């Protein structure tokens, strides 16, 4: 995870509700594809793998963002969910 000097923390559009909307979209696409193919084992396997991988990536990303943006990022994190609106 690399944050450059010119990067800013997005807080509009999907980022107004979720801190990681692209990961949420990737989850939905992967799970939807497995569901459409009626690949139940694939659905379960995909869900478990994505949970582990995204959990690690999100932790690293949020640590880097907290270091870069400080208190402003802490406020943003308190106002939004990570991946699932209303849940996490």
Secondary structure by P-SEA (a helix, b strand, c coil): ccccccbbbbccccccccccaaaaaaaaaaaaaaaaacaaaaaaaaaaaaaaaaaaaaaaaaaaaaaaccaaaaaaaaaccccccccc
